[in-house]
Amino acid sequence: GDKGSYDIYVEIEGAPKLVGNYDNSGFFGELALMYNMPRAATIVASSPGTIWALDRTTFRRIVLKSAFEKRKKYETLLESVPLLKSLDMYERMNVADALQSRTFEDGVQIIKQ
């Protein structure tokens, strides 16, 4: 939500149970949009507020475009790693999807023997 408070309810043993709250920030419904599944929670406005909404098609297009751009970014890198040369393109793209970028300040220990 952009502003306002929203209570998060999940059905437990057949009854809605308050499990959390969004207060002036947050997002919900992304899993239902990504996986075409029923929503896992019910969101109830507990104050006046404003939210932004995306339809499934737009959301999926944005997510897929982002995944494609990430794959392209890492494609050359992965092809240049000798250990990964034996992987086929599909396997390399799975590795690309799993990569996560991390940023470190000067002098920060990254790996310790």
Phi and psi restraints in degrees (range 20) as a CNS / XPLOR table:
assign (resid 1 and name C) (resid 2 and name N)
       (resid 2 and name CA) (resid 2 and name C) 1.0 -83.6 20.0 2
assign (resid 2 and name N) (resid 2 and name CA)
       (resid 2 and name C) (resid 3 and name N) 1.0 -41.9 20.0 2
assign (resid 2 and name C) (resid 3 and name N)
       (resid 3 and name CA) (resid 3 and name C) 1.0 -156.5 20.0 2
assign (resid 3 and name N) (resid 3 and name CA)
       (resid 3 and name C) (resid 4 and name N) 1.0 156.4 20.0 2
assign (resid 3 and name C) (resid 4 and name N)
       (resid 4 and name CA) (resid 4 and name C) 1.0 111.7 20.0 2
assign (resid 4 and name N) (resid 4 and name CA)
       (resid 4 and name C) (resid 5 and name N) 1.0 173.5 20.0 2
assign (resid 4 and name C) (resid 5 and name N)
       (resid 5 and name CA) (resid 5 and name C) 1.0 -115.9 20.0 2
assign (resid 5 and name N) (resid 5 and name CA)
       (resid 5 and name C) (resid 6 and name N) 1.0 141.2 20.0 2
assign (resid 5 and name C) (resid 6 and name N)
       (resid 6 and name CA) (resid 6 and name C) 1.0 -138.0 20.0 2
assign (resid 6 and name N) (resid 6 and name CA)
       (resid 6 and name C) (resid 7 and name N) 1.0 127.2 20.0 2
assign (resid 6 and name C) (resid 7 and name N)
       (resid 7 and name CA) (resid 7 and name C) 1.0 -89.5 20.0 2
assign (resid 7 and name N) (resid 7 and name CA)
       (resid 7 and name C) (resid 8 and name N) 1.0 143.8 20.0 2
assign (resid 7 and name C) (resid 8 and name N)
       (resid 8 and name CA) (resid 8 and name C) 1.0 -108.9 20.0 2
assign (resid 8 and name N) (resid 8 and name CA)
       (resid 8 and name C) (resid 9 and name N) 1.0 121.5 20.0 2
assign (resid 8 and name C) (resid 9 and name N)
       (resid 9 and name CA) (resid 9 and name C) 1.0 -117.9 20.0 2
assign (resid 9 and name N) (resid 9 and name CA)
       (resid 9 and name C) (resid 10 and name N) 1.0 138.1 20.0 2
assign (resid 9 and name C) (resid 10 and name N)
       (resid 10 and name CA) (resid 10 and name C) 1.0 -124.8 20.0 2
assign (resid 10 and name N) (resid 10 and name CA)
       (resid 10 and name C) (resid 11 and name N) 1.0 139.7 20.0 2
assign (resid 10 and name C) (resid 11 and name N)
       (resid 11 and name CA) (resid 11 and name C) 1.0 -77.3 20.0 2
assign (resid 11 and name N) (resid 11 and name CA)
       (resid 11 and name C) (resid 12 and name N) 1.0 119.9 20.0 2
assign (resid 11 and name C) (resid 12 and name N)
       (resid 12 and name CA) (resid 12 and name C) 1.0 -127.2 20.0 2
assign (resid 12 and name N) (resid 12 and name CA)
       (resid 12 and name C) (resid 13 and name N) 1.0 123.4 20.0 2
assign (resid 12 and name C) (resid 13 and name N)
       (resid 13 and name CA) (resid 13 and name C) 1.0 52.3 20.0 2
assign (resid 13 and name N) (resid 13 and name CA)
       (resid 13 and name C) (resid 14 and name N) 1.0 41.9 20.0 2
assign (resid 13 and name C) (resid 14 and name N)
       (resid 14 and name CA) (resid 14 and name C) 1.0 80.8 20.0 2
assign (resid 14 and name N) (resid 14 and name CA)
       (resid 14 and name C) (resid 15 and name N) 1.0 1.2 20.0 2
assign (resid 14 and name C) (resid 15 and name N)
       (resid 15 and name CA) (resid 15 and name C) 1.0 -128.7 20.0 2
assign (resid 15 and name N) (resid 15 and name CA)
       (resid 15 and name C) (resid 16 and name N) 1.0 143.6 20.0 2
assign (resid 15 and name C) (resid 16 and name N)
       (resid 16 and name CA) (resid 16 and name C) 1.0 -68.8 20.0 2
assign (resid 16 and name N) (resid 16 and name CA)
       (resid 16 and name C) (resid 17 and name N) 1.0 133.6 20.0 2
assign (resid 16 and name C) (resid 17 and name N)
       (resid 17 and name CA) (resid 17 and name C) 1.0 -124.9 20.0 2
assign (resid 17 and name N) (resid 17 and name CA)
       (resid 17 and name C) (resid 18 and name N) 1.0 131.0 20.0 2
assign (resid 17 and name C) (resid 18 and name N)
       (resid 18 and name CA) (resid 18 and name C) 1.0 -69.1 20.0 2
assign (resid 18 and name N) (resid 18 and name CA)
       (resid 18 and name C) (resid 19 and name N) 1.0 119.0 20.0 2
assign (resid 18 and name C) (resid 19 and name N)
       (resid 19 and name CA) (resid 19 and name C) 1.0 -117.8 20.0 2
assign (resid 19 and name N) (resid 19 and name CA)
       (resid 19 and name C) (resid 20 and name N) 1.0 -6.0 20.0 2
assign (resid 19 and name C) (resid 20 and name N)
       (resid 20 and name CA) (resid 20 and name C) 1.0 178.6 20.0 2
assign (resid 20 and name N) (resid 20 and name CA)
       (resid 20 and name C) (resid 21 and name N) 1.0 -176.2 20.0 2
assign (resid 20 and name C) (resid 21 and name N)
       (resid 21 and name CA) (resid 21 and name C) 1.0 -153.5 20.0 2
assign (resid 21 and name N) (resid 21 and name CA)
       (resid 21 and name C) (resid 22 and name N) 1.0 140.1 20.0 2
assign (resid 21 and name C) (resid 22 and name N)
       (resid 22 and name CA) (resid 22 and name C) 1.0 -101.0 20.0 2
assign (resid 22 and name N) (resid 22 and name CA)
       (resid 22 and name C) (resid 23 and name N) 1.0 130.7 20.0 2
assign (resid 22 and name C) (resid 23 and name N)
       (resid 23 and name CA) (resid 23 and name C) 1.0 -125.3 20.0 2
assign (resid 23 and name N) (resid 23 and name CA)
       (resid 23 and name C) (resid 24 and name N) 1.0 98.5 20.0 2
assign (resid 23 and name C) (resid 24 and name N)
       (resid 24 and name CA) (resid 24 and name C) 1.0 66.6 20.0 2
assign (resid 24 and name N) (resid 24 and name CA)
       (resid 24 and name C) (resid 25 and name N) 1.0 6.7 20.0 2
assign (resid 24 and name C) (resid 25 and name N)
       (resid 25 and name CA) (resid 25 and name C) 1.0 -165.2 20.0 2
assign (resid 25 and name N) (resid 25 and name CA)
       (resid 25 and name C) (resid 26 and name N) 1.0 162.0 20.0 2
assign (resid 25 and name C) (resid 26 and name N)
       (resid 26 and name CA) (resid 26 and name C) 1.0 131.8 20.0 2
assign (resid 26 and name N) (resid 26 and name CA)
       (resid 26 and name C) (resid 27 and name N) 1.0 175.6 20.0 2
assign (resid 26 and name C) (resid 27 and name N)
       (resid 27 and name CA) (resid 27 and name C) 1.0 -148.5 20.0 2
assign (resid 27 and name N) (resid 27 and name CA)
       (resid 27 and name C) (resid 28 and name N) 1.0 155.9 20.0 2
assign (resid 27 and name C) (resid 28 and name N)
       (resid 28 and name CA) (resid 28 and name C) 1.0 -154.6 20.0 2
assign (resid 28 and name N) (resid 28 and name CA)
       (resid 28 and name C) (resid 29 and name N) 1.0 158.9 20.0 2
assign (resid 28 and name C) (resid 29 and name N)
       (resid 29 and name CA) (resid 29 and name C) 1.0 90.4 20.0 2
assign (resid 29 and name N) (resid 29 and name CA)
       (resid 29 and name C) (resid 30 and name N) 1.0 -3.0 20.0 2
assign (resid 29 and name C) (resid 30 and name N)
       (resid 30 and name CA) (resid 30 and name C) 1.0 -66.8 20.0 2
assign (resid 30 and name N) (resid 30 and name CA)
       (resid 30 and name C) (resid 31 and name N) 1.0 -33.9 20.0 2
assign (resid 30 and name C) (resid 31 and name N)
       (resid 31 and name CA) (resid 31 and name C) 1.0 -68.3 20.0 2
assign (resid 31 and name N) (resid 31 and name CA)
       (resid 31 and name C) (resid 32 and name N) 1.0 -40.6 20.0 2
assign (resid 31 and name C) (resid 32 and name N)
       (resid 32 and name CA) (resid 32 and name C) 1.0 -62.7 20.0 2
assign (resid 32 and name N) (resid 32 and name CA)
       (resid 32 and name C) (resid 33 and name N) 1.0 -39.1 20.0 2
assign (resid 32 and name C) (resid 33 and name N)
       (resid 33 and name CA) (resid 33 and name C) 1.0 -69.4 20.0 2
assign (resid 33 and name N) (resid 33 and name CA)
       (resid 33 and name C) (resid 34 and name N) 1.0 -41.0 20.0 2
assign (resid 33 and name C) (resid 34 and name N)
       (resid 34 and name CA) (resid 34 and name C) 1.0 -70.5 20.0 2
assign (resid 34 and name N) (resid 34 and name CA)
       (resid 34 and name C) (resid 35 and name N) 1.0 -42.2 20.0 2
assign (resid 34 and name C) (resid 35 and name N)
       (resid 35 and name CA) (resid 35 and name C) 1.0 -109.1 20.0 2
assign (resid 35 and name N) (resid 35 and name CA)
       (resid 35 and name C) (resid 36 and name N) 1.0 7.2 20.0 2
assign (resid 35 and name C) (resid 36 and name N)
       (resid 36 and name CA) (resid 36 and name C) 1.0 52.2 20.0 2
assign (resid 36 and name N) (resid 36 and name CA)
       (resid 36 and name C) (resid 37 and name N) 1.0 46.1 20.0 2
assign (resid 36 and name C) (resid 37 and name N)
       (resid 37 and name CA) (resid 37 and name C) 1.0 -118.3 20.0 2
assign (resid 37 and name N) (resid 37 and name CA)
       (resid 37 and name C) (resid 38 and name N) 1.0 163.2 20.0 2
assign (resid 37 and name C) (resid 38 and name N)
       (resid 38 and name CA) (resid 38 and name C) 1.0 -62.5 20.0 2
assign (resid 38 and name N) (resid 38 and name CA)
       (resid 38 and name C) (resid 39 and name N) 1.0 152.6 20.0 2
assign (resid 38 and name C) (resid 39 and name N)
       (resid 39 and name CA) (resid 39 and name C) 1.0 -62.7 20.0 2
assign (resid 39 and name N) (resid 39 and name CA)
       (resid 39 and name C) (resid 40 and name N) 1.0 143.8 20.0 2
assign (resid 39 and name C) (resid 40 and name N)
       (resid 40 and name CA) (resid 40 and name C) 1.0 -89.0 20.0 2
assign (resid 40 and name N) (resid 40 and name CA)
       (resid 40 and name C) (resid 41 and name N) 1.0 -12.4 20.0 2
assign (resid 40 and name C) (resid 41 and name N)
       (resid 41 and name CA) (resid 41 and name C) 1.0 -145.9 20.0 2
assign (resid 41 and name N) (resid 41 and name CA)
       (resid 41 and name C) (resid 42 and name N) 1.0 162.0 20.0 2
assign (resid 41 and name C) (resid 42 and name N)
       (resid 42 and name CA) (resid 42 and name C) 1.0 -109.6 20.0 2
assign (resid 42 and name N) (resid 42 and name CA)
       (resid 42 and name C) (resid 43 and name N) 1.0 132.9 20.0 2
assign (resid 42 and name C) (resid 43 and name N)
       (resid 43 and name CA) (resid 43 and name C) 1.0 -109.9 20.0 2
assign (resid 43 and name N) (resid 43 and name CA)
       (resid 43 and name C) (resid 44 and name N) 1.0 128.6 20.0 2
assign (resid 43 and name C) (resid 44 and name N)
       (resid 44 and name CA) (resid 44 and name C) 1.0 -124.5 20.0 2
assign (resid 44 and name N) (resid 44 and name CA)
       (resid 44 and name C) (resid 45 and name N) 1.0 127.9 20.0 2
assign (resid 44 and name C) (resid 45 and name N)
       (resid 45 and name CA) (resid 45 and name C) 1.0 -66.0 20.0 2
assign (resid 45 and name N) (resid 45 and name CA)
       (resid 45 and name C) (resid 46 and name N) 1.0 127.4 20.0 2
assign (resid 45 and name C) (resid 46 and name N)
       (resid 46 and name CA) (resid 46 and name C) 1.0 -108.5 20.0 2
assign (resid 46 and name N) (resid 46 and name CA)
       (resid 46 and name C) (resid 47 and name N) 1.0 4.1 20.0 2
assign (resid 46 and name C) (resid 47 and name N)
       (resid 47 and name CA) (resid 47 and name C) 1.0 -158.2 20.0 2
assign (resid 47 and name N) (resid 47 and name CA)
       (resid 47 and name C) (resid 48 and name N) 1.0 165.6 20.0 2
assign (resid 47 and name C) (resid 48 and name N)
       (resid 48 and name CA) (resid 48 and name C) 1.0 -60.4 20.0 2
assign (resid 48 and name N) (resid 48 and name CA)
       (resid 48 and name C) (resid 49 and name N) 1.0 144.4 20.0 2
assign (resid 48 and name C) (resid 49 and name N)
       (resid 49 and name CA) (resid 49 and name C) 1.0 -164.7 20.0 2
assign (resid 49 and name N) (resid 49 and name CA)
       (resid 49 and name C) (resid 50 and name N) 1.0 177.3 20.0 2
assign (resid 49 and name C) (resid 50 and name N)
       (resid 50 and name CA) (resid 50 and name C) 1.0 -129.8 20.0 2
assign (resid 50 and name N) (resid 50 and name CA)
       (resid 50 and name C) (resid 51 and name N) 1.0 134.8 20.0 2
assign (resid 50 and name C) (resid 51 and name N)
       (resid 51 and name CA) (resid 51 and name C) 1.0 -128.5 20.0 2
assign (resid 51 and name N) (resid 51 and name CA)
       (resid 51 and name C) (resid 52 and name N) 1.0 163.3 20.0 2
assign (resid 51 and name C) (resid 52 and name N)
       (resid 52 and name CA) (resid 52 and name C) 1.0 -112.8 20.0 2
assign (resid 52 and name N) (resid 52 and name CA)
       (resid 52 and name C) (resid 53 and name N) 1.0 146.1 20.0 2
assign (resid 52 and name C) (resid 53 and name N)
       (resid 53 and name CA) (resid 53 and name C) 1.0 -131.2 20.0 2
assign (resid 53 and name N) (resid 53 and name CA)
       (resid 53 and name C) (resid 54 and name N) 1.0 146.5 20.0 2
assign (resid 53 and name C) (resid 54 and name N)
       (resid 54 and name CA) (resid 54 and name C) 1.0 -125.3 20.0 2
assign (resid 54 and name N) (resid 54 and name CA)
       (resid 54 and name C) (resid 55 and name N) 1.0 140.0 20.0 2
assign (resid 54 and name C) (resid 55 and name N)
       (resid 55 and name CA) (resid 55 and name C) 1.0 -78.6 20.0 2
assign (resid 55 and name N) (resid 55 and name CA)
       (resid 55 and name C) (resid 56 and name N) 1.0 162.6 20.0 2
assign (resid 55 and name C) (resid 56 and name N)
       (resid 56 and name CA) (resid 56 and name C) 1.0 -56.7 20.0 2
assign (resid 56 and name N) (resid 56 and name CA)
       (resid 56 and name C) (resid 57 and name N) 1.0 -43.5 20.0 2
assign (resid 56 and name C) (resid 57 and name N)
       (resid 57 and name CA) (resid 57 and name C) 1.0 -62.2 20.0 2
assign (resid 57 and name N) (resid 57 and name CA)
       (resid 57 and name C) (resid 58 and name N) 1.0 -46.7 20.0 2
assign (resid 57 and name C) (resid 58 and name N)
       (resid 58 and name CA) (resid 58 and name C) 1.0 -65.0 20.0 2
assign (resid 58 and name N) (resid 58 and name CA)
       (resid 58 and name C) (resid 59 and name N) 1.0 -44.8 20.0 2
assign (resid 58 and name C) (resid 59 and name N)
       (resid 59 and name CA) (resid 59 and name C) 1.0 -59.4 20.0 2
assign (resid 59 and name N) (resid 59 and name CA)
       (resid 59 and name C) (resid 60 and name N) 1.0 -48.7 20.0 2
assign (resid 59 and name C) (resid 60 and name N)
       (resid 60 and name CA) (resid 60 and name C) 1.0 -63.9 20.0 2
assign (resid 60 and name N) (resid 60 and name CA)
       (resid 60 and name C) (resid 61 and name N) 1.0 -38.0 20.0 2
assign (resid 60 and name C) (resid 61 and name N)
       (resid 61 and name CA) (resid 61 and name C) 1.0 -62.6 20.0 2
assign (resid 61 and name N) (resid 61 and name CA)
       (resid 61 and name C) (resid 62 and name N) 1.0 -42.5 20.0 2
assign (resid 61 and name C) (resid 62 and name N)
       (resid 62 and name CA) (resid 62 and name C) 1.0 -64.9 20.0 2
assign (resid 62 and name N) (resid 62 and name CA)
       (resid 62 and name C) (resid 63 and name N) 1.0 -45.7 20.0 2
assign (resid 62 and name C) (resid 63 and name N)
       (resid 63 and name CA) (resid 63 and name C) 1.0 -64.1 20.0 2
assign (resid 63 and name N) (resid 63 and name CA)
       (resid 63 and name C) (resid 64 and name N) 1.0 -45.4 20.0 2
assign (resid 63 and name C) (resid 64 and name N)
       (resid 64 and name CA) (resid 64 and name C) 1.0 -65.4 20.0 2
assign (resid 64 and name N) (resid 64 and name CA)
       (resid 64 and name C) (resid 65 and name N) 1.0 -39.4 20.0 2
assign (resid 64 and name C) (resid 65 and name N)
       (resid 65 and name CA) (resid 65 and name C) 1.0 -62.7 20.0 2
assign (resid 65 and name N) (resid 65 and name CA)
       (resid 65 and name C) (resid 66 and name N) 1.0 -42.1 20.0 2
assign (resid 65 and name C) (resid 66 and name N)
       (resid 66 and name CA) (resid 66 and name C) 1.0 -62.4 20.0 2
assign (resid 66 and name N) (resid 66 and name CA)
       (resid 66 and name C) (resid 67 and name N) 1.0 -44.4 20.0 2
assign (resid 66 and name C) (resid 67 and name N)
       (resid 67 and name CA) (resid 67 and name C) 1.0 -63.4 20.0 2
assign (resid 67 and name N) (resid 67 and name CA)
       (resid 67 and name C) (resid 68 and name N) 1.0 -41.2 20.0 2
assign (resid 67 and name C) (resid 68 and name N)
       (resid 68 and name CA) (resid 68 and name C) 1.0 -62.9 20.0 2
assign (resid 68 and name N) (resid 68 and name CA)
       (resid 68 and name C) (resid 69 and name N) 1.0 -45.0 20.0 2
assign (resid 68 and name C) (resid 69 and name N)
       (resid 69 and name CA) (resid 69 and name C) 1.0 -63.8 20.0 2
assign (resid 69 and name N) (resid 69 and name CA)
       (resid 69 and name C) (resid 70 and name N) 1.0 -38.0 20.0 2
assign (resid 69 and name C) (resid 70 and name N)
       (resid 70 and name CA) (resid 70 and name C) 1.0 -64.4 20.0 2
assign (resid 70 and name N) (resid 70 and name CA)
       (resid 70 and name C) (resid 71 and name N) 1.0 -44.0 20.0 2
assign (resid 70 and name C) (resid 71 and name N)
       (resid 71 and name CA) (resid 71 and name C) 1.0 -59.6 20.0 2
assign (resid 71 and name N) (resid 71 and name CA)
       (resid 71 and name C) (resid 72 and name N) 1.0 -46.2 20.0 2
assign (resid 71 and name C) (resid 72 and name N)
       (resid 72 and name CA) (resid 72 and name C) 1.0 -61.2 20.0 2
assign (resid 72 and name N) (resid 72 and name CA)
       (resid 72 and name C) (resid 73 and name N) 1.0 -39.2 20.0 2
assign (resid 72 and name C) (resid 73 and name N)
       (resid 73 and name CA) (resid 73 and name C) 1.0 -60.0 20.0 2
assign (resid 73 and name N) (resid 73 and name CA)
       (resid 73 and name C) (resid 74 and name N) 1.0 -40.9 20.0 2
assign (resid 73 and name C) (resid 74 and name N)
       (resid 74 and name CA) (resid 74 and name C) 1.0 -94.9 20.0 2
assign (resid 74 and name N) (resid 74 and name CA)
       (resid 74 and name C) (resid 75 and name N) 1.0 -8.3 20.0 2
assign (resid 74 and name C) (resid 75 and name N)
       (resid 75 and name CA) (resid 75 and name C) 1.0 -56.5 20.0 2
assign (resid 75 and name N) (resid 75 and name CA)
       (resid 75 and name C) (resid 76 and name N) 1.0 -51.6 20.0 2
assign (resid 75 and name C) (resid 76 and name N)
       (resid 76 and name CA) (resid 76 and name C) 1.0 -64.0 20.0 2
assign (resid 76 and name N) (resid 76 and name CA)
       (resid 76 and name C) (resid 77 and name N) 1.0 -42.4 20.0 2
assign (resid 76 and name C) (resid 77 and name N)
       (resid 77 and name CA) (resid 77 and name C) 1.0 -58.6 20.0 2
assign (resid 77 and name N) (resid 77 and name CA)
       (resid 77 and name C) (resid 78 and name N) 1.0 -49.5 20.0 2
assign (resid 77 and name C) (resid 78 and name N)
       (resid 78 and name CA) (resid 78 and name C) 1.0 -65.5 20.0 2
assign (resid 78 and name N) (resid 78 and name CA)
       (resid 78 and name C) (resid 79 and name N) 1.0 -35.4 20.0 2
assign (resid 78 and name C) (resid 79 and name N)
       (resid 79 and name CA) (resid 79 and name C) 1.0 -68.2 20.0 2
assign (resid 79 and name N) (resid 79 and name CA)
       (resid 79 and name C) (resid 80 and name N) 1.0 -21.9 20.0 2
assign (resid 79 and name C) (resid 80 and name N)
       (resid 80 and name CA) (resid 80 and name C) 1.0 -90.6 20.0 2
assign (resid 80 and name N) (resid 80 and name CA)
       (resid 80 and name C) (resid 81 and name N) 1.0 -5.3 20.0 2
assign (resid 80 and name C) (resid 81 and name N)
       (resid 81 and name CA) (resid 81 and name C) 1.0 -87.8 20.0 2
assign (resid 81 and name N) (resid 81 and name CA)
       (resid 81 and name C) (resid 82 and name N) 1.0 114.4 20.0 2
assign (resid 81 and name C) (resid 82 and name N)
       (resid 82 and name CA) (resid 82 and name C) 1.0 -53.6 20.0 2
assign (resid 82 and name N) (resid 82 and name CA)
       (resid 82 and name C) (resid 83 and name N) 1.0 -40.7 20.0 2
assign (resid 82 and name C) (resid 83 and name N)
       (resid 83 and name CA) (resid 83 and name C) 1.0 -60.5 20.0 2
assign (resid 83 and name N) (resid 83 and name CA)
       (resid 83 and name C) (resid 84 and name N) 1.0 -28.4 20.0 2
assign (resid 83 and name C) (resid 84 and name N)
       (resid 84 and name CA) (resid 84 and name C) 1.0 -97.1 20.0 2
assign (resid 84 and name N) (resid 84 and name CA)
       (resid 84 and name C) (resid 85 and name N) 1.0 -1.5 20.0 2
assign (resid 84 and name C) (resid 85 and name N)
       (resid 85 and name CA) (resid 85 and name C) 1.0 -61.4 20.0 2
assign (resid 85 and name N) (resid 85 and name CA)
       (resid 85 and name C) (resid 86 and name N) 1.0 -28.9 20.0 2
assign (resid 85 and name C) (resid 86 and name N)
       (resid 86 and name CA) (resid 86 and name C) 1.0 -77.6 20.0 2
assign (resid 86 and name N) (resid 86 and name CA)
       (resid 86 and name C) (resid 87 and name N) 1.0 -11.3 20.0 2
assign (resid 86 and name C) (resid 87 and name N)
       (resid 87 and name CA) (resid 87 and name C) 1.0 -75.4 20.0 2
assign (resid 87 and name N) (resid 87 and name CA)
       (resid 87 and name C) (resid 88 and name N) 1.0 143.9 20.0 2
assign (resid 87 and name C) (resid 88 and name N)
       (resid 88 and name CA) (resid 88 and name C) 1.0 -79.2 20.0 2
assign (resid 88 and name N) (resid 88 and name CA)
       (resid 88 and name C) (resid 89 and name N) 1.0 173.9 20.0 2
assign (resid 88 and name C) (resid 89 and name N)
       (resid 89 and name CA) (resid 89 and name C) 1.0 -59.9 20.0 2
assign (resid 89 and name N) (resid 89 and name CA)
       (resid 89 and name C) (resid 90 and name N) 1.0 -42.2 20.0 2
assign (resid 89 and name C) (resid 90 and name N)
       (resid 90 and name CA) (resid 90 and name C) 1.0 -60.1 20.0 2
assign (resid 90 and name N) (resid 90 and name CA)
       (resid 90 and name C) (resid 91 and name N) 1.0 -43.8 20.0 2
assign (resid 90 and name C) (resid 91 and name N)
       (resid 91 and name CA) (resid 91 and name C) 1.0 -66.2 20.0 2
assign (resid 91 and name N) (resid 91 and name CA)
       (resid 91 and name C) (resid 92 and name N) 1.0 -41.0 20.0 2
assign (resid 91 and name C) (resid 92 and name N)
       (resid 92 and name CA) (resid 92 and name C) 1.0 -62.7 20.0 2
assign (resid 92 and name N) (resid 92 and name CA)
       (resid 92 and name C) (resid 93 and name N) 1.0 -38.4 20.0 2
assign (resid 92 and name C) (resid 93 and name N)
       (resid 93 and name CA) (resid 93 and name C) 1.0 -68.2 20.0 2
assign (resid 93 and name N) (resid 93 and name CA)
       (resid 93 and name C) (resid 94 and name N) 1.0 -32.4 20.0 2
assign (resid 93 and name C) (resid 94 and name N)
       (resid 94 and name CA) (resid 94 and name C) 1.0 -65.0 20.0 2
assign (resid 94 and name N) (resid 94 and name CA)
       (resid 94 and name C) (resid 95 and name N) 1.0 -39.5 20.0 2
assign (resid 94 and name C) (resid 95 and name N)
       (resid 95 and name CA) (resid 95 and name C) 1.0 -63.8 20.0 2
assign (resid 95 and name N) (resid 95 and name CA)
       (resid 95 and name C) (resid 96 and name N) 1.0 -44.3 20.0 2
assign (resid 95 and name C) (resid 96 and name N)
       (resid 96 and name CA) (resid 96 and name C) 1.0 -58.7 20.0 2
assign (resid 96 and name N) (resid 96 and name CA)
       (resid 96 and name C) (resid 97 and name N) 1.0 -41.2 20.0 2
assign (resid 96 and name C) (resid 97 and name N)
       (resid 97 and name CA) (resid 97 and name C) 1.0 -64.2 20.0 2
assign (resid 97 and name N) (resid 97 and name CA)
       (resid 97 and name C) (resid 98 and name N) 1.0 -30.2 20.0 2
assign (resid 97 and name C) (resid 98 and name N)
       (resid 98 and name CA) (resid 98 and name C) 1.0 -85.9 20.0 2
assign (resid 98 and name N) (resid 98 and name CA)
       (resid 98 and name C) (resid 99 and name N) 1.0 -16.8 20.0 2
assign (resid 98 and name C) (resid 99 and name N)
       (resid 99 and name CA) (resid 99 and name C) 1.0 -64.9 20.0 2
assign (resid 99 and name N) (resid 99 and name CA)
       (resid 99 and name C) (resid 100 and name N) 1.0 142.6 20.0 2
assign (resid 99 and name C) (resid 100 and name N)
       (resid 100 and name CA) (resid 100 and name C) 1.0 -129.5 20.0 2
assign (resid 100 and name N) (resid 100 and name CA)
       (resid 100 and name C) (resid 101 and name N) 1.0 132.8 20.0 2
assign (resid 100 and name C) (resid 101 and name N)
       (resid 101 and name CA) (resid 101 and name C) 1.0 -82.7 20.0 2
assign (resid 101 and name N) (resid 101 and name CA)
       (resid 101 and name C) (resid 102 and name N) 1.0 136.4 20.0 2
assign (resid 101 and name C) (resid 102 and name N)
       (resid 102 and name CA) (resid 102 and name C) 1.0 -127.8 20.0 2
assign (resid 102 and name N) (resid 102 and name CA)
       (resid 102 and name C) (resid 103 and name N) 1.0 143.8 20.0 2
assign (resid 102 and name C) (resid 103 and name N)
       (resid 103 and name CA) (resid 103 and name C) 1.0 -115.0 20.0 2
assign (resid 103 and name N) (resid 103 and name CA)
       (resid 103 and name C) (resid 104 and name N) 1.0 136.1 20.0 2
assign (resid 103 and name C) (resid 104 and name N)
       (resid 104 and name CA) (resid 104 and name C) 1.0 -126.8 20.0 2
assign (resid 104 and name N) (resid 104 and name CA)
       (resid 104 and name C) (resid 105 and name N) 1.0 145.4 20.0 2
assign (resid 104 and name C) (resid 105 and name N)
       (resid 105 and name CA) (resid 105 and name C) 1.0 -79.0 20.0 2
assign (resid 105 and name N) (resid 105 and name CA)
       (resid 105 and name C) (resid 106 and name N) 1.0 160.1 20.0 2
assign (resid 105 and name C) (resid 106 and name N)
       (resid 106 and name CA) (resid 106 and name C) 1.0 -55.3 20.0 2
assign (resid 106 and name N) (resid 106 and name CA)
       (resid 106 and name C) (resid 107 and name N) 1.0 136.5 20.0 2
assign (resid 106 and name C) (resid 107 and name N)
       (resid 107 and name CA) (resid 107 and name C) 1.0 83.8 20.0 2
assign (resid 107 and name N) (resid 107 and name CA)
       (resid 107 and name C) (resid 108 and name N) 1.0 -3.9 20.0 2
assign (resid 107 and name C) (resid 108 and name N)
       (resid 108 and name CA) (resid 108 and name C) 1.0 -77.8 20.0 2
assign (resid 108 and name N) (resid 108 and name CA)
       (resid 108 and name C) (resid 109 and name N) 1.0 129.1 20.0 2
assign (resid 108 and name C) (resid 109 and name N)
       (resid 109 and name CA) (resid 109 and name C) 1.0 -72.2 20.0 2
assign (resid 109 and name N) (resid 109 and name CA)
       (resid 109 and name C) (resid 110 and name N) 1.0 128.2 20.0 2
assign (resid 109 and name C) (resid 110 and name N)
       (resid 110 and name CA) (resid 110 and name C) 1.0 -97.9 20.0 2
assign (resid 110 and name N) (resid 110 and name CA)
       (resid 110 and name C) (resid 111 and name N) 1.0 -45.2 20.0 2
assign (resid 110 and name C) (resid 111 and name N)
       (resid 111 and name CA) (resid 111 and name C) 1.0 -135.6 20.0 2
assign (resid 111 and name N) (resid 111 and name CA)
       (resid 111 and name C) (resid 112 and name N) 1.0 140.3 20.0 2
assign (resid 111 and name C) (resid 112 and name N)
       (resid 112 and name CA) (resid 112 and name C) 1.0 -118.7 20.0 2
assign (resid 112 and name N) (resid 112 and name CA)
       (resid 112 and name C) (resid 113 and name N) 1.0 134.6 20.0 2
